[in-house]
Amino acid sequence: MKKIVFSISTVVVLALGGCSSPPQPAAVDFDQKPEVVNVNLPRLVVTNEVIKSAQVNGPWSLTLADFQGDQRSYNTDFYYALAHADLIEVDTLNLGDAERTRQWLLQHGATAPIQAKRKAKPVQPISRTWKHETTGSSFTYLATRLCTDCENVAITLHKFAEVPK
């Protein structure tokens, strides 16, 4: 019985002791000179540079059939491939486009050699309807023409297999 009374009294004392108010916080002296705590705060600098990874596994390649430079946005896969490629091939009909593409790639993190190749003009099938004037009969045939409004530049980013050391 003594154990039960002792346990209950201990619980009551602890419960009442826990209900007391917390101590008052220390008063702040606002007339005192402020003290500098962090003398060197980190500065956030926003850049468009790509930070290269320490480990890059190959082989892989990434091809963009319709590369448009700043006229289009690219995902992180493209910028990763751009930064880690061993060779970049630029296929275009116009060598002026190849030079503009080369400059864009260098400004956006390319470090690999860039090879420009002149590609053949692609052929697109077009549908034509021919109508005979005197009889009024008509038929449709499939003709081909050189593509004039197709994509200008295609790029391929290559990463070759690592040579074991």
Contacts in CASP RR format, 6 or more apart in sequence:
PFRMAT RR
TARGET T0000
AUTHOR 0000-0000-0000
METHOD contacts of the structure
MODEL  1
MKKIVFSISTVVVLALGGCSSPPQPAAVDFDQKPEVVNVNLPRLVVTNEV
IKSAQVNGPWSLTLADFQGDQRSYNTDFYYALAHADLIEVDTLNLGDAER
TRQWLLQHGATAPIQAKRKAKPVQPISRTWKHETTGSSFTYLATRLCTDC
ENVAITLHKFAEVPK
48 108 0 8 1.000
49 109 0 8 1.000
50 79 0 8 1.000
50 80 0 8 1.000
50 82 0 8 1.000
50 83 0 8 1.000
50 108 0 8 1.000
50 109 0 8 1.000
52 83 0 8 1.000
52 84 0 8 1.000
53 80 0 8 1.000
53 84 0 8 1.000
56 84 0 8 1.000
56 159 0 8 1.000
56 162 0 8 1.000
57 162 0 8 1.000
58 159 0 8 1.000
58 160 0 8 1.000
58 161 0 8 1.000
58 162 0 8 1.000
59 158 0 8 1.000
59 159 0 8 1.000
59 160 0 8 1.000
59 161 0 8 1.000
60 81 0 8 1.000
60 158 0 8 1.000
60 159 0 8 1.000
61 156 0 8 1.000
61 157 0 8 1.000
61 158 0 8 1.000
61 159 0 8 1.000
62 77 0 8 1.000
62 78 0 8 1.000
62 81 0 8 1.000
62 85 0 8 1.000
62 156 0 8 1.000
62 157 0 8 1.000
63 154 0 8 1.000
63 155 0 8 1.000
63 156 0 8 1.000
63 157 0 8 1.000
64 78 0 8 1.000
64 154 0 8 1.000
64 155 0 8 1.000
64 156 0 8 1.000
65 151 0 8 1.000
65 154 0 8 1.000
66 151 0 8 1.000
66 153 0 8 1.000
66 154 0 8 1.000
67 101 0 8 1.000
67 151 0 8 1.000
67 153 0 8 1.000
67 154 0 8 1.000
67 155 0 8 1.000
68 153 0 8 1.000
69 101 0 8 1.000
69 104 0 8 1.000
70 104 0 8 1.000
79 108 0 8 1.000
79 109 0 8 1.000
81 157 0 8 1.000
81 159 0 8 1.000
82 88 0 8 1.000
82 105 0 8 1.000
82 108 0 8 1.000
82 109 0 8 1.000
82 110 0 8 1.000
82 157 0 8 1.000
83 109 0 8 1.000
83 110 0 8 1.000
83 111 0 8 1.000
84 159 0 8 1.000
85 110 0 8 1.000
85 111 0 8 1.000
85 112 0 8 1.000
85 157 0 8 1.000
85 158 0 8 1.000
85 159 0 8 1.000
86 112 0 8 1.000
86 158 0 8 1.000
86 159 0 8 1.000
86 160 0 8 1.000
87 112 0 8 1.000
87 113 0 8 1.000
87 115 0 8 1.000
87 157 0 8 1.000
87 158 0 8 1.000
87 160 0 8 1.000
88 105 0 8 1.000
88 110 0 8 1.000
88 112 0 8 1.000
88 113 0 8 1.000
88 114 0 8 1.000
88 115 0 8 1.000
88 155 0 8 1.000
88 156 0 8 1.000
88 157 0 8 1.000
88 158 0 8 1.000
89 114 0 8 1.000
89 115 0 8 1.000
89 117 0 8 1.000
89 155 0 8 1.000
89 156 0 8 1.000
89 158 0 8 1.000
90 98 0 8 1.000
90 101 0 8 1.000
90 102 0 8 1.000
90 105 0 8 1.000
90 114 0 8 1.000
90 115 0 8 1.000
90 116 0 8 1.000
90 117 0 8 1.000
90 153 0 8 1.000
90 154 0 8 1.000
90 155 0 8 1.000
91 117 0 8 1.000
91 118 0 8 1.000
91 119 0 8 1.000
91 153 0 8 1.000
91 154 0 8 1.000
91 155 0 8 1.000
91 156 0 8 1.000
92 98 0 8 1.000
92 101 0 8 1.000
92 116 0 8 1.000
92 117 0 8 1.000
92 118 0 8 1.000
92 119 0 8 1.000
92 152 0 8 1.000
92 153 0 8 1.000
92 154 0 8 1.000
93 118 0 8 1.000
93 119 0 8 1.000
93 121 0 8 1.000
93 152 0 8 1.000
94 152 0 8 1.000
95 116 0 8 1.000
95 118 0 8 1.000
97 152 0 8 1.000
97 153 0 8 1.000
98 116 0 8 1.000
98 153 0 8 1.000
99 116 0 8 1.000
101 153 0 8 1.000
101 155 0 8 1.000
102 114 0 8 1.000
102 116 0 8 1.000
105 114 0 8 1.000
105 155 0 8 1.000
106 114 0 8 1.000
112 157 0 8 1.000
112 158 0 8 1.000
119 154 0 8 1.000
121 146 0 8 1.000
121 147 0 8 1.000
122 146 0 8 1.000
122 147 0 8 1.000
122 150 0 8 1.000
123 144 0 8 1.000
123 145 0 8 1.000
123 146 0 8 1.000
123 147 0 8 1.000
124 144 0 8 1.000
124 145 0 8 1.000
124 146 0 8 1.000
124 147 0 8 1.000
124 150 0 8 1.000
125 142 0 8 1.000
125 143 0 8 1.000
125 144 0 8 1.000
126 142 0 8 1.000
126 143 0 8 1.000
126 144 0 8 1.000
126 145 0 8 1.000
127 140 0 8 1.000
127 141 0 8 1.000
127 142 0 8 1.000
127 143 0 8 1.000
128 140 0 8 1.000
128 141 0 8 1.000
128 142 0 8 1.000
128 143 0 8 1.000
129 138 0 8 1.000
129 139 0 8 1.000
129 140 0 8 1.000
130 138 0 8 1.000
130 139 0 8 1.000
130 140 0 8 1.000
130 141 0 8 1.000
131 137 0 8 1.000
131 138 0 8 1.000
132 138 0 8 1.000
END
